[in-house]
Amino acid sequence: FRDAVGLKQAIVREEQGFTRGLAEHLLSYALGRELGPLDGASIELILERTAARGYGLRAMIEEVALCPAVVGAAQFRQDHFPQDQFPQEQLQQEGPGEGSGR
């Protein structure tokens, strides 16, 4: 494609593949890890709910955020890694990305 119109036409032609790929990338980002075979059910749920809402980007982002895998991961982090385990002065001394191994 050469312009925005060409991009839109390409997306429409490959709507299902594009939508699935975007959902997979968003879920991977939300979970902070690569997806595995067990994440297929989450992807299907996100796609089903996003389709019911008209395939909007906002709808997909919301469905990813509300996905049980993401909500469960957030709850796990909150339960097992309380904020007080990470002294604020240490976080402030280390710049972004320093000391975190990322």
C-alpha positions in Angstrom: 0.0 0.0 0.0 1.1 3.5 -0.7 -1.2 5.6 1.6 -3.7 5.4 4.4 -6.4 4.3 2.0 -4.3 1.3 0.9 -3.6 0.4 4.5 -7.3 0.5 5.4 -8.1 -1.7 2.4 -5.3 -4.2 3.4 -6.7 -4.3 7.0 -10.2 -4.9 5.8 -9.1 -7.7 3.5 -7.3 -9.4 6.3 -9.6 -8.3 9.1 -9.6 -11.6 11.1 -5.8 -12.1 10.9 -5.1 -8.4 11.7 -7.6 -8.5 14.6 -6.2 -11.7 16.0 -2.6 -10.5 15.7 -3.4 -7.2 17.5 -5.2 -9.0 20.3 -2.3 -11.4 20.7 0.2 -8.5 20.9 -2.0 -6.5 23.3 -2.5 -9.5 25.6 1.2 -10.3 25.5 2.0 -6.8 26.5 -0.6 -6.7 29.3 0.7 -10.0 30.7 4.4 -9.0 30.3 5.3 -12.2 28.7 5.1 -14.2 25.5 1.9 -16.1 24.9 1.7 -19.8 25.1 -0.8 -22.5 24.0 -2.9 -22.0 27.1 -3.5 -18.4 26.2 -5.7 -19.4 23.2 -8.9 -19.3 25.3 -8.2 -15.8 26.4 -7.6 -14.7 22.8 -10.8 -16.2 21.7 -12.7 -14.5 24.5 -11.2 -11.1 23.6 -12.0 -11.6 19.9 -15.6 -12.7 20.7 -16.2 -9.8 23.0 -14.5 -7.3 20.7 -16.6 -8.5 17.7 -19.8 -8.0 19.7 -18.7 -4.4 20.3 -18.0 -3.7 16.7 -14.3 -4.3 16.5 -13.2 -0.9 17.9 -9.7 -0.4 19.1 -11.0 1.0 22.5 -13.2 -2.1 22.8 -10.3 -4.4 22.2 -8.1 -2.6 24.7 -10.8 -2.8 27.3 -11.5 -6.4 26.7 -7.8 -7.2 27.1 -7.7 -5.3 30.3 -10.8 -7.1 31.6 -9.6 -10.6 30.4 -9.5 -13.0 33.3 -5.8 -13.8 32.6 -4.9 -10.2 33.0 -7.1 -9.5 36.0 -5.7 -12.7 37.6 -2.1 -11.8 36.9 -2.7 -8.3 38.4 -4.3 -9.8 41.5 -1.4 -12.3 41.9 1.1 -9.5 41.7 -0.8 -7.5 44.3 -1.2 -10.4 46.6 2.4 -11.7 46.4 4.4 -8.5 45.8 3.1 -5.8 48.0 4.3 -2.3 47.3 6.2 -2.1 50.7 8.6 -4.8 49.4 10.1 -2.2 47.1 11.6 0.7 49.0 10.8 4.0 47.2 14.3 5.4 47.7 15.8 2.4 45.9 13.3 2.9 43.0 14.2 6.6 42.8 18.0 5.9 42.9 17.7 3.4 40.0 16.8 5.0 36.7 14.2 3.5 34.5 15.2 0.0 33.6 18.2 -0.1 35.9 18.5 -2.9 38.3 15.3 -4.5 37.1 17.0 -6.9 34.7 14.8 -5.8 31.8 
